[in-house]
């Protein structure tokens, strides 16, 4: 019984080896007679089509039709098609009958980047797709100046967190990346921006922002602040819109070499208390106003006819004050004799 089992095992192994060798020989003789292209995510947008993939293969000089299958390198085909700016993934395989099937996934943008005068879409792997007028994707907008070391993909965790919350997704409209320590979001509520600081601790920062919107903004008004910062721990710092910016006086090293004027550094010649020049200038009395020109005399009103006109009054000449002269006193002053009144006539 054991011998029969061994014989069957040997026969099956031999048939398997013969089948593999026959299939290999047949595949070496079989040629590729058809190319089938399948776009797996063309439900919403159609910027990658079957005709476009075939044109890309011709542009890359990928010739497979009519060639033996064993001479076709599917990995090389995948690498060349991945160079397209509109393709996210490619998978090639041979099917029965000598047909080559190519499964293509068109790029799925996760953000649109504005870098100076350039604009492009970016997928989750950092692959760029140029922004053209014939295609538009409703994705978050990111603004800033980026390099290879300073990639906009640093904002992807924050974008994912905002998209997971329906209220935050309706609130945030744009991301502005000044540097790694100052990332701003532009809310749909006009009048202010929010400084998120670094791209971390999203739950705590957005919780503080929601509390600030609930407790402070209805009292102060939605146009009272222009910047709200939640970048620091356990606090929210808001900047008023009508803030006064102090003017910083620049240092001039030449002023140290100039000698002080002692005449303008004292209150008076007898005082030794130093004062500021600006203080003395403010205390100086204002100059008297200039004399105004005399106004022209008004013309006399005309009197009705038949009434004699009153001659103008003549002003008395000014009295001249006589000069006092020393008068000589007489030697003796005699009083005049008193005169008696006349006697009254008597009655008869």
Secondary structure, 3 states (H helix, E strand, C coil): CHHHHHHHHHHHHHHHHHHHHHHHHHHHHCECCEEEEEECCCCCCCCCCHHHHHHHHHHCCCCCCCCEHHHCCHHHHHHHHCCCCCEEEEEEEEECCCEEEEEEEECCCCEEEEECCEEEEECCCCCEEECCCCCCCCCEEEEECCCCCCCHHHHHHHHHHHHHCHHHHHHEEEEEEEECCEEEEEECCCCCEEECCCCCCHHHHHHHHHHHHHHCHHHHCCCCEEEEECCCCCCCEEEECCCCCCCCCCCCHHHHHCCCCHHHCECCCCCCCECCHHHHHHHCCCCCCCCCCCCCCCCCCCCCCCCCCCCCCCCCCCCCCCCCCCCCCCCCCCCCCCCCCCCCCCCC
